[in-house]
Amino acid sequence: MKFKNIFIACGALFFGAATLTSCGSDDTAYDIDGIAHERVYFANAGVLEEGMVVTTPVGSIVSVKGLFNVRATKAAAKAMRVALDIDNSLVDAYNKANGTNYLAAPEGTIGMNSDGLTIPSDTVCSADTLKLTVADDKAAQLKDRRGYLVPVVIRSCDAEGYRPSLNLSVRYLHIASVETVINDNAGSVPGKQVSKAEAKVNWKCLSASGAGLSPEGFAGLFGNGWNARWKFGRKEARSSFVVDLGAVHKLTAFTIAGQVITNTVVESSTDNSAWMTLGATKEHKSVNQWYVLYGAIPARYLRVTMDLDESFWGWDYDYSSISRFNLAYDD
């Protein structure tokens, strides 16, 4: 399947008492260069704010919440203007210093609502906020799985006696790129849910690993009541399995549940060789525990990887299991 559309949702990680949009108290140690200048700077300078680019089969929704304020070390008698810019020349240096391989965003993909912020007189925090934006017609360019780094820098300040900080003048926004076909806005489960009788006849577990999960126990999912479960044999943080559905089907939704499971990544394949990631359950909304796909995905094989809660009380009482696994087809 070819995915052409992009959904971008960027959130911010908050560190300490000062947030992206807050101008509360600040205990930062400022640079000293031997000259009697006041400084303008970013609170939490150098902090990497996290964003996300989610590629989906339909729609194009752009929402980037990269918000920044600037501060001054001392209030001035007059309002001051602090000039800001995106400096892609800093990306390589950041990668070398942090062992990352982020890319610079393509020219023109990242915009700013203003080229500067204003700190009013008799205060030390900007009254306005810088917001980073991505144009709808540019979003599709942000699709590399390495992600993109957007360095925002303080260029200058027009107040006499004030200069940009030497070490607190850069903020970073990282935009990760993720692929998913799970529809968070689905209102119902399309297609026909596979019956236990049909699954028992046609599905086969090809392999299972981690947490003592065995292919032989797969049939336990097709039992009745409490016995309808696939038990884990030992406490571990991760487990996975591969299922052959017996034929290529048009997959429209899946469900998997278990008290010990904290996240599940599901991949599909038609040949047990080339795999496509459908998504991670902890990042999405479900419809009565069913994760609905944007369209019918051809699939014969499913590879399921689960994160497990090692602190779950049920490990000692035989309650650690997969209690539900099923699919819906549109054949």
Stockholm file with secondary structure:
# STOCKHOLM 1.0

chainA/1-331         MKFKNIFIACGALFFGAATLTSCGSDDTAYDIDGIAHERVYFANAGVLEEGMVVTTPVGSIVSVKGLFNVRATKAAAKAMRVALDIDNSLVDAYNKANGTNYLAAPEGTIGMNSDGLTIPSDTVCSADTLKLTVADDKAAQLKDRRGYLVPVVIRSCDAEGYRPSLNLSVRYLHIASVETVINDNAGSVPGKQVSKAEAKVNWKCLSASGAGLSPEGFAGLFGNGWNARWKFGRKEARSSFVVDLGAVHKLTAFTIAGQVITNTVVESSTDNSAWMTLGATKEHKSVNQWYVLYGAIPARYLRVTMDLDESFWGWDYDYSSISRFNLAYDD
#=GR chainA/1-331 SS CCCCEEEEEECCCCCSSCCTTCCCCCCCCCCCCSSCCEEEECTTTTCEEEEEEEEESSCCEEECCEEECCEESSCCSSCEEEEEEECGGGHHHHHHHHTCCCEECCTTSEEESCSEEEECTTCSBCSSCEEEEECTTTGGGCCCTTCEEEEEEEEEECSTTEEECSSSCEEEEEEEEEECCBCTTCCSCCSEECCHHHHHHHCEEEEEESTTCCGGGGGGGGSSGGGCCEECCSCCSEEEEEEEEEEEEEEEEEEEECTTEEEEEEEEESSSSSCEEEEEGGGSCCBTTEEEEEEEEEEEEEEEEEEECTTCGGGGGTCCEECEEEEEECC
#=GC SS_cons         CCCCEEEEEECCCCCSSCCTTCCCCCCCCCCCCSSCCEEEECTTTTCEEEEEEEEESSCCEEECCEEECCEESSCCSSCEEEEEEECGGGHHHHHHHHTCCCEECCTTSEEESCSEEEECTTCSBCSSCEEEEECTTTGGGCCCTTCEEEEEEEEEECSTTEEECSSSCEEEEEEEEEECCBCTTCCSCCSEECCHHHHHHHCEEEEEESTTCCGGGGGGGGSSGGGCCEECCSCCSEEEEEEEEEEEEEEEEEEEECTTEEEEEEEEESSSSSCEEEEEGGGSCCBTTEEEEEEEEEEEEEEEEEEECTTCGGGGGTCCEECEEEEEECC
//
